[in-house]
Amino acid sequence: MKRIISPLFALVMLAPVAAAQEAEGPSLMERGAQLFLEGLLKEVEPALEEFEGMAEELGPVLRGIAGEMGPKLAEILAQVEDWTAYEAPEILANGDIIIRRKPDHPTPKPNSETTPLPQIDL
């Protein structure tokens, strides 16, 4: 990733400077900006390398999670019509996760095809 971003960044930033050098040479401001950007790029380079290594390590794990969780999440997404009607998930002390409906949103009417009718014992 760094191999792609670094050269692109340098080319984009140095192209106007190179054009100015051909005309009359870099001004003091242009040279200062160039040195500032070069220094900034050197400071960011270790973080980019670290991020690249972390992405390589986590890639297979994230693909595995997506493969396992993807179909189940798709089912949940198909069932919920309006995500804005729910509050943020809350994790209880026993590990249960509750997603409450916001009080200002109306309760949806049950669908007779998917919701079984209550049974009455006579």
C-alpha positions as CSV (number, residue, x, y, z in Angstrom):
1,M,0.0,0.0,0.0
2,K,2.8,2.3,0.9
3,R,4.5,1.4,-2.4
4,I,1.6,2.9,-4.2
5,I,0.7,5.9,-2.0
6,S,4.2,7.2,-1.5
7,P,5.2,7.6,-5.2
8,L,1.8,9.0,-6.1
9,F,1.9,11.5,-3.3
10,A,5.4,12.6,-4.3
11,L,4.5,12.9,-8.0
12,V,1.4,15.0,-7.3
13,M,3.2,17.3,-4.9
14,L,6.4,17.7,-6.9
15,A,4.9,18.1,-10.4
16,P,4.0,21.8,-9.9
17,V,7.4,22.4,-8.3
18,A,9.2,20.8,-11.2
19,A,7.3,23.0,-13.7
20,A,8.2,26.1,-11.7
21,Q,11.9,25.1,-11.6
22,E,12.1,25.0,-15.4
23,A,10.7,28.5,-15.6
24,E,12.8,30.4,-13.0
25,G,13.7,27.9,-10.3
26,P,11.8,27.3,-7.1
27,S,10.8,30.2,-4.9
28,L,11.6,30.1,-1.2
29,M,7.9,29.3,-0.4
30,E,7.9,26.4,-2.9
31,R,11.2,25.0,-1.6
32,G,9.8,25.3,2.0
33,A,6.6,23.5,1.1
34,Q,8.6,20.8,-0.7
35,L,10.8,20.2,2.4
36,F,7.8,20.2,4.7
37,L,6.0,17.6,2.6
38,E,9.1,15.4,2.3
39,G,9.5,15.6,6.1
40,L,5.9,14.8,6.6
41,L,6.1,11.8,4.3
42,K,9.2,10.5,6.2
43,E,7.3,10.8,9.5
44,V,4.2,9.0,8.2
45,E,6.2,6.2,6.5
46,P,6.7,4.0,9.6
47,A,2.9,4.2,10.4
48,L,2.1,3.2,6.8
49,E,4.4,0.2,7.1
50,E,2.9,-0.8,10.4
51,F,-0.6,-0.5,8.9
52,E,0.4,-2.6,5.9
53,G,1.7,-5.3,8.2
54,M,-1.5,-5.2,10.3
55,A,-3.7,-5.4,7.2
56,E,-1.8,-8.5,6.0
57,E,-2.2,-10.2,9.4
58,L,-5.9,-9.4,9.7
59,G,-6.9,-10.0,6.1
60,P,-7.5,-13.8,6.4
61,V,-9.2,-13.4,9.8
62,L,-11.6,-10.8,8.5
63,R,-12.4,-12.9,5.4
64,G,-13.2,-15.8,7.6
65,I,-15.5,-13.7,9.8
66,A,-17.2,-12.3,6.7
67,G,-17.7,-15.8,5.3
68,E,-19.3,-17.0,8.5
69,M,-21.3,-14.0,9.6
70,G,-22.2,-12.6,6.1
71,P,-25.3,-14.9,5.5
72,K,-26.7,-14.3,9.0
73,L,-26.2,-10.6,8.8
74,A,-28.0,-10.6,5.4
75,E,-31.0,-12.3,7.1
76,I,-31.1,-9.7,9.8
77,L,-30.9,-6.9,7.3
78,A,-33.7,-8.4,5.3
79,Q,-36.0,-8.5,8.4
80,V,-35.4,-5.0,9.7
81,E,-37.1,-2.3,7.6
82,D,-36.0,0.8,9.4
83,W,-32.7,0.8,11.4
84,T,-33.4,4.4,12.7
85,A,-36.2,3.0,14.8
86,Y,-33.8,1.3,17.1
87,E,-31.4,2.5,19.8
88,A,-27.7,1.4,20.0
89,P,-27.2,-2.2,21.3
90,E,-26.9,-2.7,25.0
91,I,-24.9,-5.6,26.5
92,L,-26.3,-6.8,29.8
93,A,-24.2,-8.2,32.7
94,N,-25.1,-11.8,31.7
95,G,-23.9,-11.2,28.1
96,D,-27.3,-10.8,26.5
97,I,-27.5,-8.1,23.8
98,I,-30.6,-6.0,23.7
99,I,-31.6,-3.7,20.9
100,R,-34.5,-1.5,22.0
101,R,-37.0,0.2,19.8
102,K,-36.9,4.0,20.2
103,P,-40.0,5.3,22.1
104,D,-40.9,7.8,19.4
105,H,-41.2,5.1,16.7
106,P,-44.5,3.2,16.3
107,T,-44.5,-0.5,16.8
108,P,-44.9,-2.3,13.5
109,K,-48.0,-4.3,12.8
110,P,-47.4,-8.1,12.8
111,N,-47.4,-9.8,9.5
112,S,-50.0,-12.6,9.5
113,E,-47.9,-14.7,7.1
114,T,-44.8,-14.8,9.3
115,T,-46.3,-14.3,12.8
116,P,-48.3,-17.2,14.1
117,L,-51.6,-16.5,15.7
118,P,-51.8,-17.0,19.4
119,Q,-53.3,-20.3,20.5
120,I,-56.3,-20.4,22.9
121,D,-56.9,-23.4,25.2
122,L,-60.6,-24.1,25.6
